[in-house]
Amino acid sequence: MIKTGLNLPIHSRVYRTDPIKQQHISTIIDAMLKSGQIQKSDSSWSSPVILRNNITERDSYPLPRIEETLNRLNGNTYFSKLDLKTGYHQIPIHSSDKQKTTFVTYNGIFHFNVMPQGLKNAPCSFQRIMYELL
């Protein structure tokens, strides 16, 4: 859940960008639309592509420290590796929260169907899910 308290929706305009960056954003948007990660939106929430939302309440789930993780591996012989390059994109956004992930570009207004990089609580949410699964 994306907890925003009683705050009203944030609605921002597109940030002005040069044509080269606009083309790069368009390419990314097209790929994300085709993969189903995002879809067109009519939400009353919207943020420019590079803005991070400051009203979302911070998730306090503890993130592991590398040293602690390495210490727990001490003495083990067999290890597994998970490719989590697009791990966030494996986690669906709750339908009632999709509108809160809305962003605006020169291509239009879109919201995420899956958890994006850069969402304030994405690291804690992802870590919580990993601990529950493993």
N, C-alpha and C positions, 0 to 999 in steps of 0.2 A: 504494500500500500504506500502511496505517496501522500504523506500527511502534510497538509498545508494549513491546518487550523481553520480559523474563521476568515482568513485573508481572502480578499476578492481576487478574481483572476487577473493575472498580469498579461497585458497585451502590448507588444512592442512592434515597432516597424523594422523593416529590413535594414541592416547596416549597409552603407554604401561600400561597394568593393570594386576593384578594377576588373576589366573584362576577362583577364586571364583567370583570376580567382573565381569569377562567376561561371566560367566554362568548367573549371575543375569541380565546383559545387554541383553544377548541372549533371556532370558525369556520375558523381557519387549518388545524387538523388535518383537518377535513372536506374542505376544498379540496385539501389535499396528498394525502389518500387518493384522492380522485376523479381527480387528475391522475397518480397513480402515483409521485409523488416519495417517498412513504413507504408502509409497510405495517405491519400488526400484527406484533408480535415476541414471542418467548419467550426472548430472549437473557439470559444471566447478567450482561451489562453493562447499566447504565442510569445516566443522569444526569438531573437535573431540567432542565427546558426551558431555563433561563438559565445553567446551569453550563457552564464550559469545562473540558475535560479537561487536566490538567497533567502527565500521565505520558507523553504522546505525544512521541516524539523530534522535535525541530525540523528541518524541511527547510531547508537553507541555500541553496536556489536563489536567485540574485540577482534582486531586483525592480528594474525600471528606474526611474530618477529622471526626473521630469517634464522637468527642464532638458535632460537628455541626449536624451530623445525629441524635444523641440522643436528642438534643434540638428540632429538628423538630418533633420528635415523642411525645413530651410532650403534655399531654392532650388528646391523642387519646386512644380509648378503644379497637379497633380491629386491629390486625396485621396479616400480611401474612409472610410466610417464603418460600424462594426459595432455593432449594438445588443446589448450584453452584459448587459442588466439582469438576466436570469436565466441568465447564462452558466454559472455553477457548476452549475445544474440540468441542463445538457447533458452533464455528465460522469458516467458511471455509476460507482458504488462497486463495487469488486471483491467478488465474492460472499463470499469468506472474511473480508472486513472489515466487511460490513454490520452484524454483531452489535456491533461496536465503536462504531457510531453510534447505538445505542439510547438513547432518551430516554423518560422517564415523565411522564405528565400525569394529571389526573383522568379523562381519557378512556380511559386504558390505556397500554400499552407499545408503542412503535413504533420501527422503524429506517428509515434512509434507503436508498433505492435509487439516489439521485443525490447528488452532492457538495453538502452544505449550506453556507450562509453560517455563519461562526463556527467551522468546523473548523480546528484549529490550523494545519495546513499547506495549507489550501485556497488561499490567495493564491499561494504558491510553485508548487503543483501546477498551478493554472490558468495561471499565467504560462508555465510550462514547456510546457504543451500549446499555448498560443497561439504561442510561438516556433517550435515544431515544425510547426504548421499553416501559419504565415505565413512 
